[in-house]
Amino acid sequence: MLADLILVVHFCIAGFIVAGFLLIPLGAAADWRWVRRRRLRLLHAGAIAFVALESLAGIACPLTVWEANLRGAASGETGFIGLWLGRLLYWDFPPAAFALLYVALALLAIWLWRRVPPQAP
């Protein structure tokens, strides 16, 4: 059950990052003030930068490792949450493809920071 909870948290973090890339430009076009909140933007840019850096360093995501360790010998024994969120979150691509994607997204976050600047502190 704890492994499923970690998977849900992991999925929410990934969803936050993806949603940011969609909602920041959309919100800028629609003049939504909340997309310019500095803390939100720092959290978004920091999250994807962390993912990109750990990918470039060849480090597995701590949440993935923790979940896998908890599942341990019970590998394959997942419930509904583990099955479906796992399918959405974990893709079967080479690590280099993920590193390239994460670095591209980090660069996109930097571009968005400049194109849709957050409020001044």
C-alpha positions in Angstrom: 0.0 0.0 0.0 2.9 2.4 0.8 4.3 1.7 -2.7 1.0 2.7 -4.2 1.0 5.9 -2.2 4.5 6.7 -3.4 3.4 6.0 -7.0 0.4 8.5 -6.5 2.8 11.2 -5.2 5.2 10.5 -8.1 2.3 10.7 -10.6 1.1 14.0 -9.0 4.6 15.6 -9.3 4.9 14.5 -12.9 1.4 15.8 -13.5 2.3 19.2 -11.9 5.3 19.5 -14.2 3.4 18.6 -17.4 0.4 20.8 -16.4 2.8 23.7 -15.9 4.0 23.5 -19.4 0.4 23.7 -20.7 -1.1 26.2 -18.2 1.7 28.8 -18.1 1.5 29.8 -21.8 -2.3 29.3 -21.8 -2.6 31.4 -18.6 -0.3 34.1 -20.1 -2.5 34.3 -23.2 -5.7 34.4 -21.0 -4.1 36.9 -18.6 -4.4 34.6 -15.6 -2.4 36.3 -12.8 -1.7 33.0 -10.9 0.6 31.7 -13.6 3.0 34.5 -12.8 3.3 33.6 -9.1 6.9 33.4 -8.3 6.8 30.5 -5.8 4.7 28.4 -8.2 7.1 29.1 -11.1 10.2 28.4 -8.9 8.7 25.1 -7.9 7.9 24.2 -11.5 11.2 25.2 -12.9 13.1 23.6 -9.9 11.2 20.3 -10.3 12.0 19.9 -14.0 15.6 21.1 -13.4 16.0 18.5 -10.6 14.7 15.7 -12.9 16.9 16.8 -15.8 20.0 16.9 -13.6 19.4 13.6 -12.0 18.8 12.1 -15.4 22.1 13.6 -16.8 23.9 12.3 -13.7 22.5 8.8 -14.4 20.7 8.8 -11.0 17.4 7.0 -10.9 14.5 9.0 -9.4 14.4 8.4 -5.6 10.6 7.9 -5.8 11.0 5.2 -8.4 13.7 3.5 -6.4 11.7 3.7 -3.1 8.6 2.3 -4.8 10.6 -0.6 -6.4 12.2 -1.4 -3.1 8.8 -1.5 -1.3 7.4 -3.7 -4.0 10.5 -5.9 -3.7 9.5 -9.6 -3.7 5.9 -8.6 -4.3 6.8 -7.5 -7.8 3.9 -7.7 -10.1 1.5 -7.5 -7.1 -0.1 -4.1 -7.8 -3.6 -3.0 -7.3 -5.7 -0.8 -9.6 -3.7 2.3 -8.7 -0.3 0.7 -9.2 -1.4 -0.9 -12.5 -2.8 2.2 -14.2 -0.7 5.0 -12.8 2.4 2.8 -13.4 1.4 2.4 -17.1 1.0 6.2 -17.4 4.2 7.1 -15.5 6.7 4.5 -16.6 7.6 4.2 -20.2 9.9 1.7 -21.8 12.5 4.0 -23.5 16.3 4.1 -23.2 17.7 6.4 -20.5 19.3 8.6 -23.1 15.8 9.4 -24.5 14.6 10.5 -21.1 17.7 12.6 -20.5 17.2 14.4 -23.8 13.5 14.9 -23.1 14.1 16.2 -19.5 16.9 18.6 -20.7 14.6 19.9 -23.5 11.8 20.5 -20.9 14.2 22.2 -18.5 15.2 24.5 -21.4 11.5 25.1 -22.2 11.0 26.1 -18.5 13.8 28.6 -18.8 12.3 29.9 -22.0 8.9 30.2 -20.4 10.5 32.0 -17.4 11.8 34.7 -19.9 8.7 34.7 -22.1 6.2 34.7 -19.2 8.2 36.3 -16.4 6.9 35.7 -12.8 6.0 38.6 -10.6 8.9 40.5 -9.0 9.8 39.4 -5.5 
